[in-house]
Amino acid sequence: MKAKLYITSLICGLACLQAHAQDFHLAQYDAFPLYLNPSLTGNYLGEQGDYRVSSVYRTQWKALTPKPYTTYGIAYDMPYKRFGVGGYLLDNKSGVGNFNTLDFQLSGSYFITDPKTSPHLLSTGIQLGLFYKSYNPQKYLFESQYDYSSGTLNQDIASGENLNRMNRTNFDANMGIFYKYRDKQKKYWPFIGVALYHVNRPTENFYAYKSRLPIRFNIQGGCDFQVNEKLKLTPQILYMTQAKAWECNIGALAYYRLNDSKESDVHYDLIGGLNYRVKDACIVQLGVKKDNLAVRMSYDFNTSYLNSYTGGRGGFEITLQVIGIKGRPVFKTMAKF
């Protein structure tokens, strides 16, 4: 039983590596914008605010391993004249081997067009930072530790593996460009963004065999449609490729205004979404937005060949985003949410 458990965990890890290269992904990628595209730093795409705080928590593969894969992230950014400044911290823990990737990036952008006067929002950005990778070799079991008397893997048997280096730190750099048409007189606002990650190709190996992290290429596109005073639809697509791996996420979000009183300055929007990650999962999203505060939850229903092991269970994700205004208490607003 123990052998089957670790073999299944290994299958899960290899599947993630094959499907998503060496970078981890988010279902609600637009809710953590600095990880989506550096040029979105300080760029709120038409929403008014002096600063933005984004956070994410994701857990997945509980059906395959006793220690699920988890991701935690926090980001802060703000506009300053024609610039955007900020940064994010993203931590990803992968399975029973405690393989951990901690990614810290300082992010900056430049608004090529003036967002205060032009309906064309065009910005470019760059990120510079560090990633720290570590793992615990004592948590892994190898075929050399198979105990024939019990028919299981036995961690008390020496593996014969020489695993001494358990962590490394590397410099990392990303860049991107983003455009959105935002004319308040129109009922449609298309957008497109392109980003490159790991442009410096940092070395990521722990041992003698040299391995450089492949460049990840992102392209995102979509359009906001203001159907009527209460309903807004946002179909969008995200395509990512890294080395020989690729991912395509197609879907749409819907924002429905629950109250439409012109006498009230407080507005509530119900958020719903449906996405399909090609050959991987169907994603259902649900959330609520109160003025500058948005909370969303999503769940991935696995549709790949791993469905035989997971029973369709994939990943749960929750995000919180606040676009704040100086002089207005954020926590007081949250208490009334």
Summary of the structure (lengths in Angstrom):
residues: 337
radius of gyration: 21.9
end to end distance: 47.2
largest distance: 77.0
contacts: 1059
relative contact order: 0.16
helix: 13%
strand: 51%
